[in-house]
Amino acid sequence: MSNEIIEYEESGLATPEELGDEPFDPRYFINETNKDKVIKYFESEVRDSFEYKWLIDTFKTVLNVKECVFFKGYSLENGMKLEFHHHPFTMYDYTEAVVNKQLKKNGGWVYEHEVEKEVARIHYQLKIGLVPLDPTSHGLVHDGKLDIHPDLVIGDYDIFFEEYEEFIPMGTKLKYQDYLEQYHDTDKIEYPEILSYNPQKIRPMNEKLITSEQIDQLLLPGDLNKIDNKFISEYMKKMEKK
């Protein structure tokens, strides 16, 4: 057994089988102990891939998705950052379903690149749900303080559910059914109070105004570069006596 295989076994991540042919693509033998860790590893690899980043860039440039679904003024065109949230299924949910499918097909193991390619392919076929959000709204969603109406989601995530239903865990299925029931027979998008526009006017305690005439007098004398704090202080005292 090679040192590389021993290191995988000791890490608890997975056990790859060395195939001997290039490119090297190890088999991951997955069990209940390492399954969650392996799925998260595959998920992170997809997020960091060129293909995934190119897809997100395509949303912004080709599909013209530039604004947060809640704050319309928050836009890439204003130089602001836009984040994409998976909904109602997470990236983990997609990856887990693909892993379960390939585990059944292969008899208990998966190829890393095959899993990642299939997850990427689901995204390219738009069998996923993505929501453009500003960082604040994104944080509120993850904190459970902001709900996302189905009409705000881009993509056909229902097709993913139909095609991968037998490979989706029961807990994820129940979460999806609850989401559908929450918005059953309603097409109204309600924006919570936390997102309402509520400007606050600040009134200074000590209001002392200088008229435009006084400002003109202040700026007229001499070279502006020679005006210092002492000059301004003496001038203001002089104006107060008038």
PyRosetta script that sets phi, psi and omega in degrees:
from pyrosetta import init, pose_from_sequence

init()
pose = pose_from_sequence("MSNEIIEYEESGLATPEELGDEPFDPRYFINETNKDKVIKYFESEVRDSFEYKWLIDTFKTVLNVKECVFFKGYSLENGMKLEFHHHPFTMYDYTEAVVNKQLKKNGGWVYEHEVEKEVARIHYQLKIGLVPLDPTSHGLVHDGKLDIHPDLVIGDYDIFFEEYEEFIPMGTKLKYQDYLEQYHDTDKIEYPEILSYNPQKIRPMNEKLITSEQIDQLLLPGDLNKIDNKFISEYMKKMEKK")
pose.set_psi(1, 133.8)
pose.set_omega(1, -176.5)
pose.set_phi(2, -74.3)
pose.set_psi(2, 160.1)
pose.set_omega(2, 177.7)
pose.set_phi(3, -61.5)
pose.set_psi(3, -33.2)
pose.set_omega(3, -179.2)
pose.set_phi(4, -62.8)
pose.set_psi(4, -42.0)
pose.set_omega(4, 179.9)
pose.set_phi(5, -66.8)
pose.set_psi(5, -40.5)
pose.set_omega(5, 178.7)
pose.set_phi(6, -60.6)
pose.set_psi(6, -43.2)
pose.set_omega(6, 179.8)
pose.set_phi(7, -61.4)
pose.set_psi(7, -39.8)
pose.set_omega(7, 177.9)
pose.set_phi(8, -63.7)
pose.set_psi(8, -42.2)
pose.set_omega(8, -178.1)
pose.set_phi(9, -64.5)
pose.set_psi(9, -42.4)
pose.set_omega(9, -178.4)
pose.set_phi(10, -69.5)
pose.set_psi(10, -30.4)
pose.set_omega(10, -179.6)
pose.set_phi(11, -73.8)
pose.set_psi(11, -22.1)
pose.set_omega(11, -177.8)
pose.set_phi(12, 78.4)
pose.set_psi(12, 2.6)
pose.set_omega(12, -178.1)
pose.set_phi(13, -72.6)
pose.set_psi(13, -54.1)
pose.set_omega(13, 179.9)
pose.set_phi(14, -177.5)
pose.set_psi(14, 169.9)
pose.set_omega(14, 178.2)
pose.set_phi(15, -118.3)
pose.set_psi(15, 106.7)
pose.set_omega(15, 179.3)
pose.set_phi(16, -83.7)
pose.set_psi(16, 148.5)
pose.set_omega(16, 175.5)
pose.set_phi(17, -104.7)
pose.set_psi(17, 123.8)
pose.set_omega(17, -177.0)
pose.set_phi(18, -73.8)
pose.set_psi(18, 122.8)
pose.set_omega(18, -175.1)
pose.set_phi(19, -91.2)
pose.set_psi(19, -25.8)
pose.set_omega(19, 177.5)
pose.set_phi(20, 90.1)
pose.set_psi(20, -18.1)
pose.set_omega(20, 179.8)
pose.set_phi(21, -101.2)
pose.set_psi(21, 149.0)
pose.set_omega(21, 176.2)
pose.set_phi(22, -96.8)
pose.set_psi(22, 146.4)
pose.set_omega(22, -2.8)
pose.set_phi(23, -74.4)
pose.set_psi(23, 148.3)
pose.set_omega(23, -178.8)
pose.set_phi(24, -70.5)
pose.set_psi(24, 122.6)
pose.set_omega(24, 180.0)
pose.set_phi(25, -135.8)
pose.set_psi(25, 94.2)
pose.set_omega(25, -172.5)
pose.set_phi(26, -69.4)
pose.set_psi(26, 152.2)
pose.set_omega(26, 170.0)
pose.set_phi(27, -85.8)
pose.set_psi(27, 134.6)
pose.set_omega(27, 175.9)
pose.set_phi(28, -103.7)
pose.set_psi(28, 112.6)
pose.set_omega(28, 176.2)
pose.set_phi(29, -85.4)
pose.set_psi(29, 113.0)
pose.set_omega(29, -169.4)
pose.set_phi(30, -106.9)
pose.set_psi(30, 134.5)
pose.set_omega(30, 174.2)
pose.set_phi(31, -131.1)
pose.set_psi(31, -179.1)
pose.set_omega(31, -176.5)
pose.set_phi(32, -64.9)
pose.set_psi(32, -24.4)
pose.set_omega(32, -178.4)
pose.set_phi(33, -72.7)
pose.set_psi(33, -43.4)
pose.set_omega(33, -175.0)
pose.set_phi(34, -104.8)
pose.set_psi(34, -1.8)
pose.set_omega(34, -171.5)
pose.set_phi(35, -59.5)
pose.set_psi(35, -48.6)
pose.set_omega(35, -177.9)
pose.set_phi(36, -61.4)
pose.set_psi(36, -41.9)
pose.set_omega(36, -178.9)
pose.set_phi(37, -66.3)
pose.set_psi(37, -40.1)
pose.set_omega(37, -179.9)
pose.set_phi(38, -67.7)
pose.set_psi(38, -42.4)
pose.set_omega(38, 179.3)
pose.set_phi(39, -61.4)
pose.set_psi(39, -43.1)
pose.set_omega(39, 178.3)
pose.set_phi(40, -64.4)
pose.set_psi(40, -34.1)
pose.set_omega(40, 177.1)
pose.set_phi(41, -65.6)
pose.set_psi(41, -47.7)
pose.set_omega(41, 177.8)
pose.set_phi(42, -60.2)
pose.set_psi(42, -42.2)
pose.set_omega(42, 179.9)
pose.set_phi(43, -58.9)
pose.set_psi(43, -46.3)
pose.set_omega(43, -179.1)
pose.set_phi(44, -65.8)
pose.set_psi(44, -35.1)
pose.set_omega(44, 178.3)
pose.set_phi(45, -65.6)
pose.set_psi(45, -38.4)
pose.set_omega(45, 177.7)
pose.set_phi(46, -66.0)
pose.set_psi(46, -45.3)
pose.set_omega(46, -179.9)
pose.set_phi(47, -60.6)
pose.set_psi(47, -34.1)
pose.set_omega(47, -177.6)
pose.set_phi(48, -88.4)
pose.set_psi(48, -1.8)
pose.set_omega(48, -175.6)
pose.set_phi(49, -77.0)
pose.set_psi(49, 154.5)
pose.set_omega(49, 176.1)
pose.set_phi(50, -61.5)
pose.set_psi(50, -39.7)
pose.set_omega(50, -176.5)
pose.set_phi(51, -61.0)
pose.set_psi(51, -44.1)
pose.set_omega(51, -178.5)
pose.set_phi(52, -68.6)
pose.set_psi(52, -43.9)
pose.set_omega(52, 179.8)
pose.set_phi(53, -64.5)
pose.set_psi(53, -35.8)
pose.set_omega(53, 177.8)
pose.set_phi(54, -66.1)
pose.set_psi(54, -38.0)
pose.set_omega(54, 178.9)
pose.set_phi(55, -63.2)
pose.set_psi(55, -45.3)
pose.set_omega(55, 179.0)
pose.set_phi(56, -62.4)
pose.set_psi(56, -39.6)
pose.set_omega(56, 178.0)
pose.set_phi(57, -64.9)
pose.set_psi(57, -34.9)
pose.set_omega(57, 177.4)
pose.set_phi(58, -64.4)
pose.set_psi(58, -39.7)
pose.set_omega(58, 176.2)
pose.set_phi(59, -56.8)
pose.set_psi(59, -43.1)
pose.set_omega(59, -175.4)
pose.set_phi(60, -74.1)
pose.set_psi(60, -37.7)
pose.set_omega(60, -172.2)
pose.set_phi(61, -97.7)
pose.set_psi(61, -50.2)
pose.set_omega(61, -176.1)
pose.set_phi(62, -81.9)
pose.set_psi(62, -47.4)
pose.set_omega(62, -177.9)
pose.set_phi(63, -84.6)
pose.set_psi(63, -4.6)
pose.set_omega(63, 174.5)
pose.set_phi(64, 60.8)
pose.set_psi(64, 36.7)
pose.set_omega(64, 174.9)
pose.set_phi(65, -88.3)
pose.set_psi(65, 101.6)
pose.set_omega(65, -170.8)
pose.set_phi(66, -125.2)
pose.set_psi(66, -10.0)
pose.set_omega(66, -173.5)
pose.set_phi(67, -119.2)
pose.set_psi(67, 151.2)
pose.set_omega(67, 169.9)
pose.set_phi(68, -66.9)
pose.set_psi(68, 140.2)
pose.set_omega(68, -177.5)
pose.set_phi(69, -69.6)
pose.set_psi(69, -17.3)
pose.set_omega(69, -179.9)
pose.set_phi(70, -101.3)
pose.set_psi(70, -46.7)
pose.set_omega(70, 179.8)
pose.set_phi(71, -103.3)
pose.set_psi(71, 97.6)
pose.set_omega(71, -174.9)
pose.set_phi(72, -65.5)
pose.set_psi(72, -26.1)
pose.set_omega(72, 178.7)
pose.set_phi(73, -78.8)
pose.set_psi(73, -10.8)
pose.set_omega(73, 179.4)
pose.set_phi(74, -87.7)
pose.set_psi(74, 100.3)
pose.set_omega(74, -168.9)
pose.set_phi(75, -138.1)
pose.set_psi(75, 152.7)
pose.set_omega(75, 174.0)
pose.set_phi(76, -60.7)
pose.set_psi(76, -30.9)
pose.set_omega(76, -179.1)
pose.set_phi(77, -68.1)
pose.set_psi(77, -18.1)
pose.set_omega(77, 175.7)
pose.set_phi(78, -96.0)
pose.set_psi(78, 11.9)
pose.set_omega(78, 178.5)
pose.set_phi(79, 78.4)
pose.set_psi(79, 19.7)
pose.set_omega(79, -176.5)
pose.set_phi(80, -99.9)
pose.set_psi(80, 160.1)
pose.set_omega(80, -177.5)
pose.set_phi(81, -87.7)
pose.set_psi(81, 134.3)
pose.set_omega(81, 179.5)
pose.set_phi(82, -118.2)
pose.set_psi(82, 132.2)
pose.set_omega(82, -179.7)
pose.set_phi(83, -114.7)
pose.set_psi(83, 151.4)
pose.set_omega(83, -178.5)
pose.set_phi(84, -114.0)
pose.set_psi(84, 122.2)
pose.set_omega(84, -177.1)
pose.set_phi(85, -105.6)
pose.set_psi(85, 131.2)
pose.set_omega(85, 175.8)
pose.set_phi(86, -77.0)
pose.set_psi(86, 130.8)
pose.set_omega(86, -177.4)
pose.set_phi(87, -160.5)
pose.set_psi(87, 140.1)
pose.set_omega(87, -1.1)
pose.set_phi(88, -81.8)
pose.set_psi(88, -11.9)
pose.set_omega(88, 175.0)
pose.set_phi(89, -91.4)
pose.set_psi(89, 143.8)
pose.set_omega(89, 177.8)
pose.set_phi(90, -89.0)
pose.set_psi(90, 168.2)
pose.set_omega(90, 174.1)
pose.set_phi(91, -60.1)
pose.set_psi(91, -35.6)
pose.set_omega(91, 176.9)
pose.set_phi(92, -61.6)
pose.set_psi(92, -42.3)
pose.set_omega(92, -179.7)
pose.set_phi(93, -60.3)
pose.set_psi(93, -44.0)
pose.set_omega(93, 179.3)
pose.set_phi(94, -64.1)
pose.set_psi(94, -45.5)
pose.set_omega(94, -177.9)
pose.set_phi(95, -64.3)
pose.set_psi(95, -41.5)
pose.set_omega(95, -179.8)
pose.set_phi(96, -62.8)
pose.set_psi(96, -41.4)
pose.set_omega(96, 179.4)
pose.set_phi(97, -63.5)
pose.set_psi(97, -41.9)
pose.set_omega(97, 178.9)
pose.set_phi(98, -65.4)
pose.set_psi(98, -42.1)
pose.set_omega(98, 178.2)
pose.set_phi(99, -60.8)
pose.set_psi(99, -46.3)
pose.set_omega(99, 179.6)
pose.set_phi(100, -61.2)
pose.set_psi(100, -38.8)
pose.set_omega(100, 178.4)
pose.set_phi(101, -63.7)
pose.set_psi(101, -45.8)
pose.set_omega(101, -177.8)
pose.set_phi(102, -74.5)
pose.set_psi(102, -29.3)
pose.set_omega(102, 174.3)
pose.set_phi(103, -62.1)
pose.set_psi(103, -42.5)
pose.set_omega(103, 178.8)
pose.set_phi(104, -67.5)
pose.set_psi(104, -40.9)
pose.set_omega(104, -178.8)
pose.set_phi(105, -66.5)
pose.set_psi(105, -41.0)
pose.set_omega(105, -173.7)
pose.set_phi(106, -95.3)
pose.set_psi(106, -8.7)
pose.set_omega(106, 179.1)
pose.set_phi(107, 82.6)
pose.set_psi(107, 37.2)
pose.set_omega(107, 172.4)
pose.set_phi(108, 111.7)
pose.set_psi(108, 5.0)
pose.set_omega(108, 178.4)
pose.set_phi(109, -144.3)
pose.set_psi(109, 163.1)
pose.set_omega(109, 179.6)
pose.set_phi(110, -139.0)
pose.set_psi(110, 155.3)
pose.set_omega(110, 169.3)
pose.set_phi(111, -91.6)
pose.set_psi(111, 133.6)
pose.set_omega(111, -178.7)
pose.set_phi(112, -56.5)
pose.set_psi(112, -51.6)
pose.set_omega(112, -175.2)
pose.set_phi(113, -68.0)
pose.set_psi(113, -30.6)
pose.set_omega(113, 178.8)
pose.set_phi(114, -68.2)
pose.set_psi(114, -40.5)
pose.set_omega(114, 176.7)
pose.set_phi(115, -62.4)
pose.set_psi(115, -49.1)
pose.set_omega(115, -176.4)
pose.set_phi(116, -64.6)
pose.set_psi(116, -38.2)
pose.set_omega(116, 178.8)
pose.set_phi(117, -66.1)
pose.set_psi(117, -39.2)
pose.set_omega(117, -179.1)
pose.set_phi(118, -69.4)
pose.set_psi(118, -39.1)
pose.set_omega(118, 176.7)
pose.set_phi(119, -63.5)
pose.set_psi(119, -42.1)
pose.set_omega(119, 177.7)
pose.set_phi(120, -64.3)
pose.set_psi(120, -39.2)
pose.set_omega(120, -179.2)
pose.set_phi(121, -64.3)
pose.set_psi(121, -38.3)
pose.set_omega(121, 176.7)
pose.set_phi(122, -59.0)
pose.set_psi(122, -39.7)
pose.set_omega(122, 179.3)
pose.set_phi(123, -67.6)
pose.set_psi(123, -43.7)
pose.set_omega(123, -178.3)
pose.set_phi(124, -66.4)
pose.set_psi(124, -27.8)
pose.set_omega(124, 177.9)
pose.set_phi(125, -86.3)
pose.set_psi(125, 3.0)
pose.set_omega(125, -180.0)
pose.set_phi(126, 56.0)
pose.set_psi(126, 35.3)
pose.set_omega(126, 173.6)
pose.set_phi(127, -89.9)
pose.set_psi(127, 33.3)
pose.set_omega(127, -177.8)
pose.set_phi(128, -134.6)
pose.set_psi(128, 170.9)
pose.set_omega(128, 175.7)
pose.set_phi(129, -119.1)
pose.set_psi(129, 125.0)
pose.set_omega(129, 178.8)
pose.set_phi(130, -126.4)
pose.set_psi(130, 143.0)
pose.set_omega(130, -179.3)
pose.set_phi(131, -129.9)
pose.set_psi(131, 120.7)
pose.set_omega(131, 176.7)
pose.set_phi(132, -75.8)
pose.set_psi(132, 126.1)
pose.set_omega(132, -176.0)
pose.set_phi(133, -137.3)
pose.set_psi(133, 151.4)
pose.set_omega(133, 169.0)
pose.set_phi(134, -78.5)
pose.set_psi(134, 161.0)
pose.set_omega(134, -175.9)
pose.set_phi(135, -56.9)
pose.set_psi(135, -36.5)
pose.set_omega(135, -179.7)
pose.set_phi(136, -66.8)
pose.set_psi(136, -48.3)
pose.set_omega(136, 177.9)
pose.set_phi(137, -61.7)
pose.set_psi(137, -38.6)
pose.set_omega(137, 179.5)
pose.set_phi(138, -60.6)
pose.set_psi(138, -42.9)
pose.set_omega(138, 178.2)
pose.set_phi(139, -64.9)
pose.set_psi(139, -39.7)
pose.set_omega(139, 178.5)
pose.set_phi(140, -64.4)
pose.set_psi(140, -37.3)
pose.set_omega(140, 177.7)
pose.set_phi(141, -63.1)
pose.set_psi(141, -46.0)
pose.set_omega(141, -179.0)
pose.set_phi(142, -67.9)
pose.set_psi(142, -25.3)
pose.set_omega(142, 177.9)
pose.set_phi(143, -84.8)
pose.set_psi(143, -1.7)
pose.set_omega(143, 179.6)
pose.set_phi(144, 76.6)
pose.set_psi(144, 17.4)
pose.set_omega(144, -177.9)
pose.set_phi(145, -101.7)
pose.set_psi(145, 0.2)
pose.set_omega(145, -177.1)
pose.set_phi(146, -143.2)
pose.set_psi(146, 121.0)
pose.set_omega(146, 179.8)
pose.set_phi(147, -94.2)
pose.set_psi(147, 151.8)
pose.set_omega(147, -178.4)
pose.set_phi(148, -117.2)
pose.set_psi(148, 115.7)
pose.set_omega(148, 178.1)
pose.set_phi(149, -68.7)
pose.set_psi(149, 143.3)
pose.set_omega(149, 179.8)
pose.set_phi(150, -53.5)
pose.set_psi(150, -31.2)
pose.set_omega(150, -179.0)
pose.set_phi(151, -68.3)
pose.set_psi(151, -14.8)
pose.set_omega(151, 179.5)
pose.set_phi(152, -90.7)
pose.set_psi(152, -4.4)
pose.set_omega(152, -175.5)
pose.set_phi(153, -94.3)
pose.set_psi(153, 134.3)
pose.set_omega(153, 176.5)
pose.set_phi(154, -97.1)
pose.set_psi(154, 127.8)
pose.set_omega(154, 176.7)
pose.set_phi(155, 118.5)
pose.set_psi(155, 161.2)
pose.set_omega(155, -177.8)
pose.set_phi(156, -104.8)
pose.set_psi(156, 70.8)
pose.set_omega(156, -178.7)
pose.set_phi(157, -67.1)
pose.set_psi(157, -21.4)
pose.set_omega(157, 177.7)
pose.set_phi(158, -65.6)
pose.set_psi(158, -30.0)
pose.set_omega(158, 177.0)
pose.set_phi(159, -67.9)
pose.set_psi(159, -39.9)
pose.set_omega(159, 175.9)
pose.set_phi(160, -58.2)
pose.set_psi(160, -44.3)
pose.set_omega(160, -178.4)
pose.set_phi(161, -62.4)
pose.set_psi(161, -42.0)
pose.set_omega(161, -179.3)
pose.set_phi(162, -64.8)
pose.set_psi(162, -42.9)
pose.set_omega(162, -175.0)
pose.set_phi(163, -77.7)
pose.set_psi(163, -28.6)
pose.set_omega(163, -174.9)
pose.set_phi(164, -115.0)
pose.set_psi(164, 15.4)
pose.set_omega(164, -173.5)
pose.set_phi(165, -54.3)
pose.set_psi(165, -42.0)
pose.set_omega(165, -177.5)
pose.set_phi(166, -69.8)
pose.set_psi(166, -14.3)
pose.set_omega(166, -179.0)
pose.set_phi(167, -105.5)
pose.set_psi(167, 0.9)
pose.set_omega(167, -179.8)
pose.set_phi(168, -93.0)
pose.set_psi(168, 127.4)
pose.set_omega(168, 179.8)
pose.set_phi(169, -60.0)
pose.set_psi(169, 154.0)
pose.set_omega(169, -176.5)
pose.set_phi(170, -60.8)
pose.set_psi(170, -38.7)
pose.set_omega(170, 179.8)
pose.set_phi(171, -60.2)
pose.set_psi(171, -39.4)
pose.set_omega(171, 178.7)
pose.set_phi(172, -70.3)
pose.set_psi(172, -36.8)
pose.set_omega(172, 177.6)
pose.set_phi(173, -63.4)
pose.set_psi(173, -43.3)
pose.set_omega(173, -180.0)
pose.set_phi(174, -64.9)
pose.set_psi(174, -39.6)
pose.set_omega(174, 177.2)
pose.set_phi(175, -60.9)
pose.set_psi(175, -40.4)
pose.set_omega(175, -179.7)
pose.set_phi(176, -68.4)
pose.set_psi(176, -43.2)
pose.set_omega(176, 179.9)
pose.set_phi(177, -64.3)
pose.set_psi(177, -39.0)
pose.set_omega(177, 177.2)
pose.set_phi(178, -62.7)
pose.set_psi(178, -38.2)
pose.set_omega(178, 179.7)
pose.set_phi(179, -64.7)
pose.set_psi(179, -44.1)
pose.set_omega(179, 179.6)
pose.set_phi(180, -65.2)
pose.set_psi(180, -40.3)
pose.set_omega(180, -178.9)
pose.set_phi(181, -68.8)
pose.set_psi(181, -31.5)
pose.set_omega(181, -179.1)
pose.set_phi(182, -60.8)
pose.set_psi(182, -34.9)
pose.set_omega(182, -177.2)
pose.set_phi(183, -112.6)
pose.set_psi(183, 20.7)
pose.set_omega(183, 179.6)
pose.set_phi(184, -66.5)
pose.set_psi(184, 130.7)
pose.set_omega(184, 177.8)
pose.set_phi(185, 60.8)
pose.set_psi(185, 30.2)
pose.set_omega(185, 174.6)
pose.set_phi(186, -137.2)
pose.set_psi(186, 130.4)
pose.set_omega(186, 177.9)
pose.set_phi(187, -116.0)
pose.set_psi(187, 11.1)
pose.set_omega(187, -179.3)
pose.set_phi(188, -90.4)
pose.set_psi(188, 126.5)
pose.set_omega(188, 177.4)
pose.set_phi(189, -94.3)
pose.set_psi(189, 114.0)
pose.set_omega(189, -178.6)
pose.set_phi(190, -99.2)
pose.set_psi(190, 127.2)
pose.set_omega(190, 178.1)
pose.set_phi(191, -96.8)
pose.set_psi(191, 121.1)
pose.set_omega(191, -175.9)
pose.set_phi(192, -64.4)
pose.set_psi(192, 159.6)
pose.set_omega(192, -177.8)
pose.set_phi(193, -57.7)
pose.set_psi(193, -30.3)
pose.set_omega(193, -176.9)
pose.set_phi(194, -63.4)
pose.set_psi(194, -21.1)
pose.set_omega(194, -179.9)
pose.set_phi(195, -101.4)
pose.set_psi(195, 1.9)
pose.set_omega(195, -177.2)
pose.set_phi(196, -71.7)
pose.set_psi(196, 150.9)
pose.set_omega(196, -179.8)
pose.set_phi(197, -81.8)
pose.set_psi(197, 116.1)
pose.set_omega(197, -176.4)
pose.set_phi(198, -137.2)
pose.set_psi(198, 79.1)
pose.set_omega(198, -176.2)
pose.set_phi(199, -66.7)
pose.set_psi(199, 144.6)
pose.set_omega(199, 178.1)
pose.set_phi(200, -113.7)
pose.set_psi(200, 127.3)
pose.set_omega(200, 178.6)
pose.set_phi(201, -93.9)
pose.set_psi(201, 126.1)
pose.set_omega(201, 179.5)
pose.set_phi(202, -98.3)
pose.set_psi(202, 121.8)
pose.set_omega(202, 179.5)
pose.set_phi(203, -110.0)
pose.set_psi(203, 117.0)
pose.set_omega(203, -179.5)
pose.set_phi(204, -65.0)
pose.set_psi(204, 144.7)
pose.set_omega(204, -179.3)
pose.set_phi(205, -68.7)
pose.set_psi(205, -38.1)
pose.set_omega(205, -176.8)
pose.set_phi(206, -112.2)
pose.set_psi(206, 95.8)
pose.set_omega(206, -177.9)
pose.set_phi(207, -95.0)
pose.set_psi(207, 115.9)
pose.set_omega(207, 177.1)
pose.set_phi(208, -134.9)
pose.set_psi(208, 113.8)
pose.set_omega(208, -173.3)
pose.set_phi(209, -102.5)
pose.set_psi(209, 146.3)
pose.set_omega(209, 172.1)
pose.set_phi(210, -107.9)
pose.set_psi(210, 124.9)
pose.set_omega(210, -179.0)
pose.set_phi(211, -68.7)
pose.set_psi(211, 158.7)
pose.set_omega(211, 179.1)
pose.set_phi(212, -60.1)
pose.set_psi(212, -30.8)
pose.set_omega(212, 179.0)
pose.set_phi(213, -65.0)
pose.set_psi(213, -42.6)
pose.set_omega(213, 179.9)
pose.set_phi(214, -66.7)
pose.set_psi(214, -36.7)
pose.set_omega(214, 178.0)
pose.set_phi(215, -63.2)
pose.set_psi(215, -41.7)
pose.set_omega(215, 178.4)
pose.set_phi(216, -60.4)
pose.set_psi(216, -41.8)
pose.set_omega(216, -179.8)
pose.set_phi(217, -65.7)
pose.set_psi(217, -36.1)
pose.set_omega(217, -178.5)
pose.set_phi(218, -67.4)
pose.set_psi(218, -36.9)
pose.set_omega(218, -174.4)
pose.set_phi(219, -88.5)
pose.set_psi(219, -13.1)
pose.set_omega(219, -176.5)
pose.set_phi(220, -71.5)
pose.set_psi(220, -43.4)
pose.set_omega(220, -171.0)
pose.set_phi(221, -65.9)
pose.set_psi(221, 132.8)
pose.set_omega(221, 167.3)
pose.set_phi(222, 57.2)
pose.set_psi(222, -163.1)
pose.set_omega(222, 180.0)
pose.set_phi(223, -81.2)
pose.set_psi(223, 124.9)
pose.set_omega(223, -177.7)
pose.set_phi(224, -58.3)
pose.set_psi(224, -30.7)
pose.set_omega(224, -179.0)
pose.set_phi(225, -65.9)
pose.set_psi(225, -18.5)
pose.set_omega(225, -177.6)
pose.set_phi(226, -92.9)
pose.set_psi(226, -5.6)
pose.set_omega(226, 179.8)
pose.set_phi(227, -77.0)
pose.set_psi(227, 122.4)
pose.set_omega(227, 178.6)
pose.set_phi(228, -120.0)
pose.set_psi(228, -179.7)
pose.set_omega(228, -177.2)
pose.set_phi(229, -61.1)
pose.set_psi(229, -37.4)
pose.set_omega(229, -179.4)
pose.set_phi(230, -63.0)
pose.set_psi(230, -42.9)
pose.set_omega(230, 179.3)
pose.set_phi(231, -62.0)
pose.set_psi(231, -45.1)
pose.set_omega(231, -178.2)
pose.set_phi(232, -64.2)
pose.set_psi(232, -43.4)
pose.set_omega(232, 179.9)
pose.set_phi(233, -60.5)
pose.set_psi(233, -46.8)
pose.set_omega(233, 179.7)
pose.set_phi(234, -65.1)
pose.set_psi(234, -38.0)
pose.set_omega(234, -179.1)
pose.set_phi(235, -66.3)
pose.set_psi(235, -41.5)
pose.set_omega(235, -178.8)
pose.set_phi(236, -65.2)
pose.set_psi(236, -38.7)
pose.set_omega(236, 177.1)
pose.set_phi(237, -62.4)
pose.set_psi(237, -39.5)
pose.set_omega(237, 179.2)
pose.set_phi(238, -64.6)
pose.set_psi(238, -40.3)
pose.set_omega(238, -179.8)
pose.set_phi(239, -68.3)
pose.set_psi(239, -33.5)
pose.set_omega(239, -178.7)
pose.set_phi(240, -67.6)
pose.set_psi(240, -27.2)
pose.set_omega(240, -178.6)
pose.set_phi(241, -77.8)
pose.set_psi(241, -16.3)
pose.set_omega(241, -178.7)
pose.set_phi(242, -73.9)
pose.dump_pdb("model.pdb")
